[in-house]
Amino acid sequence: MVKLAIEYENPAPTWWESGGRDLWAAIAEDPDAGSVLVDESVAESWLAQAATIPGWEGGPDYAPHPIYMKTADEGDEL
């Protein structure tokens, strides 16, 4: 399992307004959730689709995209 999480240091308004919000709502049980746990293959597929939405690129070096993937911690809930 991995975690997809909103990168709050990259607000990417164009991405969110161009379909990113709907894409996030499709994977998160709660559209207001800051993160979601998924299988790695699901996350990779989701990120590939997210990258096709305008505004995905162009964030700062430390937060290049509006969503990032990281390894889930043992304390993360499903």
Contacts in CASP RR format, 6 or more apart in sequence:
PFRMAT RR
TARGET T0000
AUTHOR 0000-0000-0000
METHOD contacts of the structure
MODEL  1
MVKLAIEYENPAPTWWESGGRDLWAAIAEDPDAGSVLVDESVAESWLAQA
ATIPGWEGGPDYAPHPIYMKTADEGDEL
1 37 0 8 1.000
1 38 0 8 1.000
1 39 0 8 1.000
1 40 0 8 1.000
1 72 0 8 1.000
1 76 0 8 1.000
1 78 0 8 1.000
2 37 0 8 1.000
2 38 0 8 1.000
2 39 0 8 1.000
2 40 0 8 1.000
2 43 0 8 1.000
2 69 0 8 1.000
2 70 0 8 1.000
2 71 0 8 1.000
2 72 0 8 1.000
3 35 0 8 1.000
3 36 0 8 1.000
3 37 0 8 1.000
3 69 0 8 1.000
3 70 0 8 1.000
3 71 0 8 1.000
3 72 0 8 1.000
3 73 0 8 1.000
3 76 0 8 1.000
4 27 0 8 1.000
4 35 0 8 1.000
4 36 0 8 1.000
4 38 0 8 1.000
4 43 0 8 1.000
4 46 0 8 1.000
4 47 0 8 1.000
4 67 0 8 1.000
4 68 0 8 1.000
4 69 0 8 1.000
5 34 0 8 1.000
5 35 0 8 1.000
5 36 0 8 1.000
5 67 0 8 1.000
5 68 0 8 1.000
5 69 0 8 1.000
5 70 0 8 1.000
6 24 0 8 1.000
6 34 0 8 1.000
6 35 0 8 1.000
6 66 0 8 1.000
6 67 0 8 1.000
7 63 0 8 1.000
7 65 0 8 1.000
7 66 0 8 1.000
7 67 0 8 1.000
7 68 0 8 1.000
9 60 0 8 1.000
9 62 0 8 1.000
9 63 0 8 1.000
10 59 0 8 1.000
10 60 0 8 1.000
10 63 0 8 1.000
10 64 0 8 1.000
10 65 0 8 1.000
10 66 0 8 1.000
11 66 0 8 1.000
12 55 0 8 1.000
12 56 0 8 1.000
12 59 0 8 1.000
12 65 0 8 1.000
12 66 0 8 1.000
14 54 0 8 1.000
14 55 0 8 1.000
15 50 0 8 1.000
15 53 0 8 1.000
15 54 0 8 1.000
15 55 0 8 1.000
15 56 0 8 1.000
15 66 0 8 1.000
16 66 0 8 1.000
18 53 0 8 1.000
18 54 0 8 1.000
18 55 0 8 1.000
19 53 0 8 1.000
20 50 0 8 1.000
20 53 0 8 1.000
20 66 0 8 1.000
21 31 0 8 1.000
23 46 0 8 1.000
23 49 0 8 1.000
23 50 0 8 1.000
23 53 0 8 1.000
24 31 0 8 1.000
24 67 0 8 1.000
25 31 0 8 1.000
27 36 0 8 1.000
27 38 0 8 1.000
27 42 0 8 1.000
27 46 0 8 1.000
28 34 0 8 1.000
28 36 0 8 1.000
29 36 0 8 1.000
37 72 0 8 1.000
37 76 0 8 1.000
37 77 0 8 1.000
37 78 0 8 1.000
38 46 0 8 1.000
43 69 0 8 1.000
44 69 0 8 1.000
47 67 0 8 1.000
47 69 0 8 1.000
50 56 0 8 1.000
50 65 0 8 1.000
50 66 0 8 1.000
50 67 0 8 1.000
51 57 0 8 1.000
51 65 0 8 1.000
55 66 0 8 1.000
56 65 0 8 1.000
56 66 0 8 1.000
57 64 0 8 1.000
57 65 0 8 1.000
58 64 0 8 1.000
59 65 0 8 1.000
END
